[in-house]
Amino acid sequence: MTLPNGQSAAMPPRASTGALLDRFSYDDDIVRKFMWATLLWGVVGMIVGLLIALQLANPIFNFNTPWLSFGRLRPLHTNAVIFAFAGNAFFTGCYYSTQRLLKARMFSDGLSRFHFWGWQAIIVSAALTLPFGYTQAKEYAELEWPIDIAIAVVWVAFAINFFGSLIKRRERHIYVALWFYIASIVTVALLHIFNNLSVPAGPLKSYSLYAGVQDAFMQWWYGHNAVAFFLTTPFLGLMYYFMPKAAEGPVFSYKLSILHFWSLVFMYIWAGPHHLHYTALPEWASTVGMLFSVMLWAPSWGGMINGLLTLRGAWHKVAQDPILKFFVVAITAYGMSTFEGPMLSIKSVNALSHYTDWIIAHVHTGALGWNGFMTFGMVYWLLPRIFQTEIYSKRAMETHFWIASIGIVLYVVAIYGAGVTQGLMWRAFDETGRLAYPDFIETVLKLMPMYWMRVVGGSLYIVGILIFGWNIIMTWRRRPAKYEVPVIEAAPLSKTYVPAPVTGGAKGFTGAGWHRAWERAPMLFTVLTVLAVVVASLFEIIPTFLIKSNVPTIASVKPYTPLELAGRDIYIAEGCFNCHSQMVRPFRYETERFGEYSKPGESVYDHPFLWGSRRIGPDLAREGGKYPDLWHVRHFENPRAVTAKSIMPAYAQFLTNTINFEQIQSRVDAMTMLGVPYGDAVTKAPEMARAQAKSIAAAIKEQGGPDGLEDKEMVAIVAYMQRLGMDIKAQKTAAASVAAPVTAPVVAAPGGMR
C-alpha cells in the first residue's frame, strides 16, 4: 500500500483489539491554498470597501470612471468580503478540522483542488462582471446566471467531497463543529438554487423568476440566511473546533451545543421577512419573521456563552496569547451582533433603523468583529502547523489586534451615529407640522464628519490586515525546505457497533443519548437538518406565493414599455438600487416627503424587485412626473449642477452611450416568458422603443436640452424615471381600494409629489 504522500506502508500495525490499523496522511496543501486565498481576497475586499467609503465622503473618489462608481463597486465589496474572504476562511478551517475530526483524508484530492480553483475562478468572474454592470440586483446574489451555475457546480463538488469524507471516517461520532458544517453546506445550496431561479435574456443578463412581493420575500429569505448559513454557522463550527484547541480545553457544555445547534438551524430560516417591515410585504409575513428573530436571542447567546465559558480556567492565558484575544473579541462581537439583530427586527426599532446606516454598522460589527477576528485567530493558530515553523512575530500579532480593534470601534461608532442621525432627521417635524428637513441633501451633509471617521476606522482595519499578511509571508519564508508529512494510524470503523452501557443521568433527554445515536449516523443527521430548514421555509413560502390576497391586483398597473424596460436595465447595471429605495412606507414623514405609500400590486411586473435596503439618496417610487425630462438630463450629467454638494456620481456617459435597440427584443421576450403581458411589444419591441425615444429626445430639445439623443442611453433612463409611480397616479380610485397594513401608522397620502 502506498500513502498519498508517497510513503510505503508494507506492514500495517494492529490495534489493541487485533484489528489492522489504517495508515494515511492529511492533506494540508489544500489548507495552505485556501489560507493564501483568504489573505489575498481579504486585502482586495477591504481596499474596495475603503474606496467606496471615500466616495460617500467625497464624490471626487469616483474618478469620473463608470466602473469605479459606488453603485458598481458596492456589490463587488460585499461579494469579496463575504464569499471571497470569509468563504475562503471557512474552507481553510473546514478542510483542516474535518480531516482531524474524522481521522480521514478528504474523500478526493481532485475534488479538493477543483473546489479551490473553481471558487477562485468564480471570485475572479465576479470581479470582471460586477464593476461593468452585469448584475441581478439582488443583495448578496448579484452575480449573473452563468456564474450562478458555476457556483452550484463547485458547491456540489465541495459537498460530495465533504460527505464522502464523512462516509469514510474512522471516528464513530461526528463532533459539534461538523454539525454546523453540515447545516451550512446543505442550506446554502438550497438558498442559492431557489433564490437565483431566473430566465436568461442574454449571455450575462437575466430576469428573476419571481416579481415584486414574492421576489422581495425570496431575496430576504436568501439574504438574511446567507448571513446565517455562510457567515454564522460555518464560523460557529470553526469556533467549536479552534477555540478549544487554542484554550487547550474542552467545549464548556455538550448539551448546550445541542440546544444551540438545533434551535439556531430551525429558527434562523424564518427570520428573513423582518427586513421588510412596513413595506408592501403582507404584514403576517414580516411579523412571523420578527417573532422568530426575537426568539433567536436565546440560541445565539447560548452559543456565545458556550464559546466564552470554554475559557474557564484559562482566562489568564488571554493576557499573553494574542490568538485568544482575537477569539474572545470575535465571540463577543458575535454576541453583540446577535443581540442587535433581534432588536432591529422589532417593528418600533425597525421603523427608525430601516434604510439607514444603522444597518450598515450592524453588518460590519459582525463582519469585521465576528468573521474577521475569528479568521485572524484561526489563521494565526494554523500558521505554525501548516508551515511547520514558529510564527515570525508575536509582537506583530499584538499590534494587529489593537490596531484592528481600534479601527472597528471608530468605524461602528461613526456609522451608528450616522444611522441614528438619519432616522431622526428624516422623521423630524417643526413646530408648524412641516418636515424640519424637507431637502434630502440636508441629511446627507450632516453625515460627512461621520463618514470621514468611518474612513479612518476602515483604514486602521486595513493596516491591521496588511500587518497580518506581512506576518504570514515572513512565517512562510521560514518554512522548511520540504514539509514533513506525518503518517497517521487509526483503526477503521467496525461494521458493527456495540454501544457502551448507559447508566444514570445519561438516559433520556438529559443525557442526550438520543443525540449520540444521530451523531453515529451522519446521513440521518443531514436529513434531519434539511427537514428542519425546509419545513420552516415552506410555512412562509407557500402562503406568500399561493394566497392571491397577499398581492391584490391594481387595474392601472401596466408593464414597462420596451424603452422603459431598457432604462430599468441601465438603472440596474449602474447599481442605482444600492443608494435609492423604491418603497414608500406608510409613515407620515415618508408620504410627506416622497408621496403616496407603496402598494403590493404596484410591482407585479418588476423582475427583479427594486425596493432597496438603504437610502443614501431619496426614495424614487414616486419620481415620475416630479421634474421635467431636462432636469433628469442635467442631474445625470452633473448632479452637483442641480443639487449643490450632492455625493451622487455623474453619469455623463448616458449622453454618448448608444442604445442597442435590437437587444431590447430578447429582453421583452424573456419577460413574456415570465408572464408579463406585452401584447404587440412581443414582436415590435425595437420599433416601439425607437418611437418613444424619439418623442422623449424631442421633448428634451424643446426644453432647451441637447439635440441628437434619439439613440442614447439618456432617453431610456429618463423614460424609466418618468414612469416610476405614474400607474398609481393615473387611477386614484384603484389605488385607494388597496388598504394599507392595519397596524402601520397610516395617514392620508398627499395628492401628489411635494
N, C-alpha and C positions, 0 to 999 in steps of 0.2 A: 504493500500500500504506500502511496506517495501523498504526502500532505500538500495543501495548497501552496505552501511556501517552498516546496521542492525537497523537503526533508524526508528521509526514509523512516518508516515505522514497521520494520520487519517483525518485531516481536511485541505485540500489544500486551501491556500488563493486565493484571486481573484485579478486580475489586475484592474487598474483603468477603463478599458473598460468593466469589468464584467466577463472576461474570467478567467477560473481556471488557477492558476499557477502550473507548474510542480515543484516538489521538487526532487533534486538529489544531488550527490556529485561527485567531481572529483577524478580520480584515480591517486594519487601521488606516490603510491607504485611502479608503473612501472617506473616512472620518477627516483626514487631513485635507482632502479635496474640498469637502463642504465647509470646513473651517476657513480656508482661504477665500472661498466664495462669500462667506459671511462677512469677512473683513472688507473685501472689495466693494460689495454692494451696500454695506453699511456706510462707508465713506461716500459713495456716489449718492445714495438716497438722502443722506443728511445734508450734503452740499446743495443738492437741488432744493431741499426744504429751506435752506438758508437763503437761496436766491429768490424764491417766491415770497419769503418773509420780507426781504428787502424791497420787493416790488410793491407790497402793501404799504410800506413806509414811504416809498418814493417811486413813482412810476417810471423814472428815468432808467431803472434797472430792468425794464423790459427791452431796452436797447433797440426799440423800434423794429424788432425782429419777430415776425408772427409765431415761429416755432419756439420762441423763448417767452411767450406771454404767460401770465398766471393761469389762464384758463386751460392752456395746453400742458403746462408743466405740473400743475397741481395733481392730476391723476398719475403722472409719472412718479412724483414724490411718494404718494400713498402706496402705489404698487411696489415701488422699490423698497420701501421700509417694511411693508407687510410681507410681501411674497418673496422678495429677494433677500433682504437682511434677516428678518425673523424666520422666514421659511427655511433658508439655508442653516440658520442656527438650530432650528428644530431638527433638521435632518442630521446635522453634526452630532447632536446629543443622542438622537434616536438610534443611529447606526452604532454608536459606541455602546450605549447602555443595553440595547436589545440583545446584542451578541452575548454580553456578560450575564444578563438576566436569564437567558435561555440556555447558556452553556453550549452555544452552537454558532458556527459561522453563518453569515447570511445565506439564504437559500440559493442565491445565484450571484456570483461576482459580475456576470454580464449584465444582469438587471440593475445591480447597484450602479454600474457605470453608465448604463442607459439612462437611469434616473438622474444622475448628476449632470451629464451633458445635455440631456433633454430639458431639464429645468433651467440650465443656464441659457440655452437657446431660446426658451420662452421669455426669459428676462430680457435678453438682447432684442427679441422681436417687439417686446413692449416698448423698449427704448427707441426703436426705429419707427414705431407707428403712432404712439400717443402724441409726441410733440408735433406730428404732422397732421393731426386732426382725425385720425382713424379711431373712433371710439363709439361704444354703445350707449354712453351717457348714463350708465348705472353704477353708482358708487361702489368701489372695490370690485366691480365687474365690468370695467370699461373695455377690456380687450375684445377685439372683433372675432367673428366666428371661426376663421381658420385657426387662430391661436387658442380659442376655447377648446377646439377639438384636440389640438396638441396637448393642452393641459390635461384633458381627460385621459389621453393615451399614456402620458407619463405617470399620472397619478395611479392608473390601473397597474402599471408596471411596478410602481412602489408598493402598492397593496399586495400584489402577487408575491413579491419578494418578502414582505413582512409576514404575511400569513403563512407562506411557505416555510419561513423560519420557525414560526410557532409550531407547525406540524412536526418538524424535525428536531424540536427542542430536546434537551436532556434534563431539564428541570421540570418536575411534575407540576407545580403550581406556578401560575403567572402572577408576577409581582404587581403592585398597585400602579407603578409607572406605566406598565404595559396596558392596563385598563384604559388609561387616558389616551395612549397612542391609538388603541383600537377605536375608541369613540371618535377621535379626530379624523382618522383615515376614512371611516365609513360615512360619517356625517358630512365632511367636506365634499365627498363625491356626490352625495345626494343634493346638497345645496348648489353645487356648481352646475350639475346637469340640468336641474329643473328651473333654475333662475335664468340660465343662458339659452333656453329654447328660443329660437328665432328663425326668421325666413331671410335667407341671403338675398341681397339686391345688387350684388357685385362682388368682386374678389375680396374687398375689405369694407363691405357695407352690408348691414343687416337691420331688420326691424324686429323688435321684441314680439314674441308670440302673444304676449299679454298687452293690455292697454289700460291707461287711466288708473282707476281704483285697484283693479286686480294686479296691474303691473307694480304699483306702489307697494301693495301688500307683499307680493312675491320678492320684490327687491329688498325690503327690510326684513322679511323672513330670512333672506340670504345675508343681507348686510350686517345685521346685528349678530347673526350666528356665524358669520365669517370671523368676526371678532371673538366670538365664544369658542369656536372649534378650530381656529387657526392661530389665534393669539393667546387663548386662555388654556384650554385643555391640553394642548401639546406642551406648553410651558409648565403646567402643573405636573405633568409626567416627568419633565426634566427636574422640577423641584423635588419630587419624591425620590428621585434617584441621586442627584448630585448634592443636595443639601445634607442628607445623612452621611454621604461619603466625605464631604468636607468637614462636617462636625464630628466624624468618627463615632457615630452612634446611630441607633435605630430610629425609625419614624416614631413620633410620640404615641400615636394610637392607631392600631389596625382597624378597630371598629369605627372610629371617626373617619378613616379613609373610605370605608364602605359607604357610610352615610353621605360623605362629601361627594363621592363619585356619582352614585345613582340619583340623588336628588338634583345635582347640578345638570346631569345629562337630560333628565326628564323636564326640569323646569326651564332651562335656558332657551329651548327651542320655541317656547310660547311667547317670548318677550319682545320679538321684533316690532309688533304694531305700536309699541309705546313711542316710536319715532314719529308717529303720525297723529298725535293728539290734535284735536280741533281742526283737522283737515277734512277733506271730503270722504275719507275712510269712514265706514259705519262705526258709530260710537261703541257698539258692543265689542268690536274687534280691538280697538285701542284700549278699552277698559280691561279686557282679558289680558292683553299684553302688560298693562300696568300691574294688575294683581300678581301675575307670576313674576314680574320684575321685583316687586317688593318682597315676595317670598324668597327670592334668590339671595337676600341678605344672609339667611341662615347657612346654606351650604357654602357660600363664598367665604364667609368669615370662619366657618368650620375648617376650611382648607387653610386659611391664613393662620389660624391658631395651631393647627396640626404642624404647619411648617415652622413657625416660630418656636413652639414648645419642643421641637426636635433638638433645639439647642439647650434644653435643660441640662444643667451640669457642665455646659461648655461655653457659657456666656463670656467667661474670662478670655476665651480664645479670640473673640471678636475684636478686642482692642489691638491684638497683634497680627491678626490674619486679614489682609485686605479682601481675600476671596469671600470670607464670611461676611465682611462688611457689605460687599455687593449683594450677596444673597439676602441679608437682613433688610436692606433698603428695598430690594426688589419685592420681597414678600409684603413689606409694609405698603409699598405703592399699590400692589395688588389689592390689599385690604382697603386702602383709600378709594381706589377706583371702583371696587365692587360695593362700597358703601354709597358712593356718589351716584353710580348708575341707577340703582333703585330709587334713590331720592329724586333724580331728574325725571324718572318715569311718572312720578306723582303729578297729576294734571295741574295743580296750582303752581307747582315749581316749574313744570314744563312750559306753562304759559309765559313765564318770564325768560326762560333759558333758550327755548327753541329758536333757531335761526341765528343765534348769537355766538360770539367767540367762547362763551362758557363751555359749549360742547367741544370746541377745539382744545380747550385746556383739559377737559376731562379725558379726551382721547390721548393727549400727549402725556398726561400723568401715567397712564397705563403703558403707552408705547415706550417712552423714554425711561420710566422708572421700572416697571414690571418686566417688559420684554428686553429692554436694553441692558439693564443691570443683571438680570438673570443670565443673559447671553455672555456678558463680560465675565461674571463669576465662573460660569461653566467653562469658558474657553481658557481662562487662567488656570483652572484646576486641571484641564486636559493637557495643557502645553507640555509639562514635564513627562507626561505619559505617552503622548503621541510623537514627541520629538526626542524623547529619551535623553533629556538633559535638564539641568536646572533652569528656571525662569531667569532671564537675563537681569532684570532689575525689579526687586521688590519695592524700592522707593518709587519707581515709575508707576507701579500699580497703585500705591497710595496716592500719588499725585493725580492719576487718572480718576480715582474715586472722588476726591474732594473737588476737583475742577468740574467734573460732570455733575456732581450733586449740587454745587452752587448754580451751575447752568440750568438744571431742572427747576430749582426754586425760583430763579429770576424769570424763567420762561413762563411757568404756570401762574405765578403771582401776577405778572403783566397781563396775561390773557384772561385770567379770572376777572381782573379789574376791567378789562375791555368788555368782556361779556356782560357783566352786571351793568356797566355804564350804558351799553347799547340797549339792553332790555328796559332800563328805567327811562332813558331819553325817548325811546320810541313811544312809550305809553304815557308820557307826561302831558298834562293839560295845564294851561294857565288859568288865572282867576276868572277869565271870561268864558271858559269852557271850550277854548280852541286849543289845537295842538301847540304845545310850547316850542317844539322844534319841527315845524312843518316841512322844512327842506332836509331831505335825507343826508345831504352832504354835511350838515351840521354835526351829525353823529360821527361821521367818518373822520372829520378833522379833529374831533375831541379825542380820538383814539391814537393819534400819531405818536405821542410820547410813549404810550404803552407798546406800540408796535416796534419802536426803536429798542425798548427794553427787551422785547422778545428776541430781537436780532442779537443783542448782547448775550442773552441766555443761551440761545441756539449756537452762537459762535463758541462759547465756552464748552458746550457739549461736544462740538466737533473737534475742538482742541483735545478734549479727552479721548475721543476715538482715534485721533491721529497718534497720541501717545500709546494707546492700545496697540495700534498697528506697528509702531516702531518697536515696541517690546516684543511683539510676536516675531517680527523679522529678525531682530537680534538674537532671540532664542533659537529660531530656526537655523541661523548661521552657526550656532554652537552644536548642532546635531552631530551624531556620529557619522562616519563615512558610509556605514551600512547599518540600517536598522536591524536590531535583534528581533526575531520573530519567535516569541515563546511558544512552546508546544504545550497545549492544554490536554489534560487527561480527565475524562469523565465517563461514567457508565451510561449507556443508552437507557431510555425508558423501557421498563419491562412491559410486556404485553398485558400483563395482569397487574392490578393494583389492589393491595390489601391495606385498607386504612388502619391507622392506629386506633386502639380502643378509645372511645370518647367517654370522658368522665366528668362529673361535677358540673361546673358552670360552662363547660364547653358545649353543652347541649343547647338546642333551640336557637332562637334569635340572638340571645345574649352572647353566646359563644361563637356565633357566625359560622357554625359547621356547615350550614346550607350554602354559604358563600364559598367556603373551601371547595365544595363539590363543583361549583361553577368554575372556579379557577383551574380545576383539573381538566376542564372541557372548554378550551378557548373558542371553538367554533360555536358551541352553545352560548357562551358568554357574548360573542359577537352578535348572534341572532337576537339575544335579549336586549343588547344595546341598540340595535337597529329598531326593534319594536318600540323601545322607549322613545326614540326620536320620531319615528314615523307616526305612531298613534297620536302623539301630541300635535304634530304638524297637521294631520288630517282634520282634527277637530276645529282648526281655524280655517284651513284652506277650502274645504268642501263647502261650508256655508257661504264663504265670500264669493265663490265662483258660481254656485248653483241657485242661490236665492236672488231673484231678479230685483226685489225691492231694495237691495243694497246699492244698486246703481239705477235710480229712476231715469227714464229717457226724457230728453228735452227736445221738443219738436224743432226748435230753431237751430240746434247744433248740427252743422254740416261738416263734411270732410274738408280738409285744406285743399285749395286749388293746386294744380301741379306746380305753379310758381311758388306759392306759399310753402308747399312741401319742400321745394328746393331751398328756400330761405330757412326753413326749420332745420334742414340738414346742415346748412352753414352755421347756424346758431349752435348746433350740437358739436360740429367739428371744432369750432373755436373755444368750446368749453364754457360758454356763457352761463350754463346751468350751475357752474361752480361758484358763481358770485350772485346770481339772481334766482329768486324763487318765482314760481308761478302758482301761488296758492295763498289767497287772501283768507285769513282766519276770521271767524265771526266775533271779533272784538271791536269795540267802538273805535279804538285808536287805529286799527288797521283799515276799517271801512272808511274812516275819515281821510286817511292818508292815501289809500290805493283805490277804493271803490268797493262795489258790492262783493260780499263774500263768495267764495268759490263753491260750486255745486258738484256732486258726484257725476252727474250726467254730462258735464262740460268736456271731459277728457276721454270720452269713449273711443275717439279716433286717434288718440295720442299713443303711438308706438315708437319709442317708449314714452312713459310719463315724464314730465319735467317740473315736478312740484318743487324740487330743490331741497337742500338741507341747511342752507346758510344764506344770509343776506349781507354780503359785502356792499352790494348795490341794492336799489329799491326793487320791490316785487313788480313783476311785469304782467301779471294776469289780466290787468285792465288797461294795458298800454295802448291798445288800438284806438285811434281817433283822438288821442290826447294831444298830439302835436301834428303839424303838417309834415308831409313827406320830406321837405327840405331840412327840417330840424333834425331828423334822423340822419340824413346825409352828413350834415355838419357835425353831428355828435359822433358818428362813427369815424369820420375823417380826423377829427381832433376834439376829444371830449372836453379839454380844458378851454376851448374856444366857446363852448356852450355853458359849461359848469366850471367856474374857477376852482382850482385846486382839486379837481377830480383825480382819482387814482386809477381810473379805467384806462387800459391800454388803447392806443389808437389803432384803427383798422382801415387805414388809408388804402390798403391793398384791395378793398372791396371796389374801389373806383377803377381799378385796372384789371383785376382777375375776371376772366370771362366765364359765363355760364355754359356748361355742357348740356344743351337742351335735349340732345338725343339720349343722354343718360337718364333724364327725368322719366322717360317711358318705363324703363326697367324698374324704377323705384315705385312708380304708380302700380305697375303690375304686381310687385311684391306686396304692396298694401292691399291690393284687391284680393290676393290670396289669403290675407288675414281677415277678410270680410268687410273691408271698408267699401261702401257703395260709391264707386267713382263714375258710373254711367259712361258718358261719351269720352271721358278722360282716359278710359281704358285703352282706346286706340288713337286718341288725338292729343295726348298729353303735351308733346313738344309744341304743337301749333297753339294750344290754349295758353301755354306758358309764354310763348313769344308775344301773343296778343296782349296779355296782361302786363308784360314787361314793357312793351311799347307805350301802353297807357300810363304807367307809373313814371316812366322816363319823361314823357311829355309833361306830366304834372310837375315834376321836379324842375324842368326847364322853365315852365311858366312861372314858377315861384321864385325864379332868379338863380337857380342852381345850374350846374354844368350840363353841357349837351353831350349826346353820344353815349348814354348809359343803357341803351336798349338791351345789350347783351352782357352787361356787367353784374357781378355778384351783388352790388349795392341795391339794385332794384328788387332782387329776390329777398334779401334780408329786410328791406323796408316793407315789402309785401307781407312778410310774416309778422313783423312788429305791428303793423296796422290791423292785422286780423285778430290779435290777441284780445279776447273778451268781447268782441263785436257780436258774437252769436247771442249772448245774453242781453246785450243792449238792444238787439234787433227785435226781441219779443219779450217784453217785460212780464207779460201775463204768464207766459210759460215758465219764466224764471221764478216768479213769485209762488207758483204752485209747488215748488220743491222746498220743503221745510228745512230749516237749519237744525243741527243737532240740539236735542231738547235741553240738555244740561249746560250747553255752551252759553256764555254771556252774549246773547243776541241783542242787537239794536237795529233799528230801521236803517237799511242801507241807503246811502245817498243816491240821488237820481243819476248822477254822472260822475266823471272823474274830477278831482279837485287838485 
